[in-house]
Amino acid sequence: MVVDTASESDCSSNCPALSLSTYISRRGAFAGINGTYFCPVDYPSCAGKENTFDFLVMNINKYYFNSANNVYSTNPAVIFGGGYVRFVGAAQEWGRDTGVDGVLSNYPLLVAGGNVNFGGSSDPKLGSKGSRSFVANKGNLVYIGVVHSATVAESARVLKAMGMDNALNLDDGGSTAFWFGGYKVGPGRNIPNAILFIAR
């Protein structure tokens, strides 16, 4: 498991973004899913900060994005290591170790320790029904996927029912994209980062 980014370093405006299929093909991945929330070019409020993201991400080249400006450092993160996966409740709990394969922060943490960790929010984006992307684990096995026609809280209950130990919500809406031998969901809009499965 790695995290790939369209940009090679921090970017504050008009940042590059790629389709999930481009991430898949350029890395020779066999599966992948969209990554963090970001500021899409089609949102008027994103003028001047197009395709930027504020979350901590370490990409396949071992570059840590937003180390100096990680405004969401209290949000959870997932760390992909050689043969293991680890979830932390806040990105600030994680240092800047480049010995791992990838790091990605987003919110909310849906399941923690096998229990529902997110019961709902007053944020209308999280409370509306839609397709909800996630990354999760059972032991050292990593799962990615999309829960359809669900609120974020409902997706947490689905993932608990599936027996996931931990699960992190990813971006959704027009960014939702899931690839396994072709698009299973999406393609969605171009995205600044993605989680990929790559054969070793």
Secondary structure, DSSP 8 states (H G I E B T S, - for coil): -EEEESSSS---SS---B-HHHHHHHHT-SEEEE-S----TT-GGGTTSTT---S-EE-TT--EETSS--TTTTS-EEEEETTEEEEES-GGGS----SSSEEEE-S-EEEETTEE-----S-HHHHS-EEEEEEEEETTEEEEEEEEEE-HHHHHHHHHHTT-SEEEEEEEGGG--EEESSEEE---S-BSEEEEE---
